[in-house]
Amino acid sequence: MFKISKYVIYDILRSKVLIAYTLFLLAVSFALFSLETDGAKSVVSLLSIVLIIVPLISVVFTTTYFYNAYEFIELLVAQPLSRNTILLGEFLGVAVSMTAAFLIGIGIPVLIYSPTATGGVLLLSGVVLTLSFVSIAFFSSVAMRDKAKGIGMSLLLWFYFAVIYDAIVLGILFSFSDYPLDKVVIALASLNPIDMARIMVLMKLDISALMGFTGAVYKQFFGSSFGLLYTMAIMLVWIILPLIVAVRIFKKKNL
Amino acid sequence: MIRTENLEKHFGKLHVLKGVNTSFSGGEVISVIGPNGSGKTTLIKSILGMVVADKGKIYFDNKDVANDFTYRHHIGYMPQIGRYPENMKMGQLFAMMKDLRKSTSALDEELLNEFHLTAMFDKPMRTLSGGTTQKVSAALAFLFNPKVLILDEPTAGLDPVASEILKAKILKAKGEGKLVIVTSHIMSEVEEMADKIMYLFEGKINFFKTIADLKAETGEEKLGKAIAKIMKREANV
């Protein structure tokens, strides 16, 4: 498995797209930090990059990589290697490269300008988001045989989690505002990795008071140490679950 | 060495394999022939585990290969159209395959030398011509000295010299007691190499006979004519 990952990483490094992504993140974060004297404010600005751009790039890069590596996968399947090993090796290779790019691109500036707990949580949530969206992209690329359909499905999933989901949640909150919704709000947030990451960082920033009633609920639940454990557990599920489904489909896939 | 039982495969509505029962043993060259789309490649890919059959079982040395991958240590596969990582150089490809297979048996680099591939080791795979890619596929299939070789239209796209080298290599492998499964459309080539012929038609085995039997049965000298005669006879029944 690690051998496969090694070749995947070699291959990714040769393509230079990843290097461009790293440089882009570096440029954005240095720019944001030099615009603001207060590091915490820049972290908030960086948060929106982490929540929207990082998942988008993770999903698009992973899906295109998977279809471009189709020949390689075909070659491996005829060798004495189990399909689990092949897919997990591919996943590990892509996941390590994407995480490294994120940690260099956002991690280094954060360490220089804002080496606080908030900065740490921002990095943690970014890593977890990268991993879960790589995992989601693996699911859609394994499920769809056609490249265009695979990329389409990946983008749709990203759009759903980044934009549509919040609209749905808002709609639910408005239509049922006469009922006690605190538990429902927490459950709804768990169903979206981007929401979980957002809550993780906002809790550290102490600005949840700005979010009104929901913010109070969040603060009470996610601010506790149980809440933190819960968040981590749910984020882990968001990494592992799509991957397990992908492995299951891949085992029966005709190449 | 390899046995299949009631192999069935659908691709959507298309019923590609309709219950294939067969068995192959070592020291033979088996030629699988049949019209385009008759299920030859699907049969081969099922044996390799690249395609998962809907029903039926495949045994390798009397062991069921479902959920097993270790048996592929003993198989060398040459695909119809070899597709390789484009950014990789030829030398890197060979190094990677050696690294991934962790083969303990001695390497067989005969084809590598005879096709003069080592001289092209620093060429990226995407720049190679179709024929050279076929040579790479062939060299890779034989490299790990497997006891079963599965070659899907091996000589298509090869120049006459390379074709002859490959045919000689196939016959040599057979002499070493290996099982060679070849698909081909070129009857003269089949006649040169094969011991037995399996004719697949619309996902079923139409016949599986030795060349001598086929000729004796039809009274024809040429294999192509013998097969044509059998096909006509079957059509009339």
Interface residues (C-beta under 8 A of the other chain):
Chain A: K3 I4 Y7 D11 R14 S15 A69 Y70 E71 F72 E74 L75 L76 V77 A78 Q79 P80 L81 S82 R83 K251 K252 K253 N254 L255
Chain B: F11 K45 L48 G49 M50 V51 V52 F69 T70 Y71 R72 H73 I75 Y77 P79 R83 Y84 P85 E86 N87 M88 M96 M97 D99 L100 R101
